[in-house]
Amino acid sequence: MKLKKIVLDLETQREFAEVGGRGKNHLLKVSVCGIYDYATDKYQIFEEKELSKLAPISQTADQIIGFNIIDFDFQVIQPYLNFDISQVPAYDLLAEIEKVLGHRIDLVIVTGK
């Protein structure tokens, strides 16, 4: 049986300064969310108005993979979902890098941009 793993990344409508700083990720609003589903070998894109279609995919996933998804993406997308996405097993690449290096890094360092 193939596990249902998805890779998730999203972009926001607002910046931290527009919502009163960091720690208010739930107010940033989703602009677009993209996933790759290993089970179907397909990419899908969801605009804000389509996020209800993402809910059953993410809720039934065996694992959601992403960069800083626990402390960012999950918090941004939670207001659009009818379940607690933090209950879905996650593999957060930033957390794994932090375990190895002993400190957090910025996405700019990873991408070199």
C-alpha positions in Angstrom: 0.0 0.0 0.0 1.4 3.4 -1.0 1.3 6.1 1.7 -0.6 9.2 0.8 2.1 11.9 1.2 1.6 15.5 -0.1 4.1 18.3 -0.4 2.4 21.7 0.4 3.5 25.3 -0.1 1.4 28.5 0.0 1.7 32.1 -0.7 0.0 34.8 1.3 -2.1 37.8 0.4 -0.7 40.0 3.2 2.7 40.6 4.7 3.5 40.5 8.5 3.5 44.4 8.7 -0.1 44.4 7.4 -1.4 42.2 10.2 0.5 43.6 13.1 3.7 41.6 12.9 4.7 38.0 13.3 2.6 35.7 15.5 -0.6 36.5 13.6 -0.1 34.1 10.7 -3.8 33.2 10.7 -4.5 36.7 9.5 -2.2 36.6 6.5 -4.8 34.9 4.2 -3.9 32.5 1.5 -3.4 33.8 -2.0 -2.6 30.4 -3.6 -1.6 26.9 -2.3 0.1 24.3 -4.3 0.5 20.6 -3.5 2.2 17.6 -5.0 0.5 14.3 -4.3 2.8 11.3 -4.3 -0.1 8.9 -4.5 -1.4 10.4 -7.8 1.9 11.8 -9.0 0.0 15.1 -9.7 0.5 18.8 -8.9 -2.6 20.8 -7.9 -3.0 24.6 -7.4 -5.8 26.0 -5.2 -6.7 29.7 -5.1 -8.2 31.0 -1.9 -11.8 30.5 -3.1 -10.9 26.8 -3.9 -9.4 25.8 -0.6 -12.4 23.8 0.4 -11.2 21.3 -2.3 -7.9 21.0 -0.5 -9.4 20.1 2.9 -10.3 16.4 2.1 -6.9 15.9 0.4 -4.9 17.2 3.4 -7.2 15.7 6.0 -6.7 12.2 4.7 -3.0 12.5 4.0 -0.6 10.2 5.9 2.0 13.0 5.9 2.3 16.6 4.8 5.7 17.7 3.8 7.0 21.3 3.5 9.4 24.0 4.6 8.3 25.7 7.9 4.8 24.2 7.5 4.3 23.7 11.2 5.0 27.2 12.3 3.8 29.0 9.2 1.8 27.3 6.5 -0.5 25.3 8.8 -1.3 28.5 10.8 -2.1 30.4 7.7 -4.3 27.8 6.2 -6.1 26.7 9.4 -8.9 29.3 9.1 -10.0 27.8 5.8 -10.3 24.2 7.1 -13.0 22.4 9.1 -10.5 20.2 10.9 -7.3 20.7 12.9 -4.5 20.4 10.3 -1.9 20.2 13.1 -3.2 16.7 13.8 -2.0 15.4 10.4 1.5 14.0 10.6 4.0 16.5 9.1 7.6 16.4 7.9 8.9 20.0 8.3 12.1 20.4 6.4 13.1 23.5 8.4 12.7 21.6 11.7 14.9 18.8 10.3 17.6 21.2 9.2 17.5 22.9 12.6 18.0 19.5 14.3 21.1 18.9 12.3 22.6 22.4 12.5 21.4 23.2 16.0 19.8 26.5 14.9 17.2 27.8 12.5 18.0 29.1 9.1 16.3 31.5 6.7 14.8 30.4 3.4 17.0 32.9 1.8 20.1 30.9 2.9 18.6 27.7 1.5 17.8 29.2 -1.9 20.7 31.6 -2.2 18.4 34.5 -3.2 
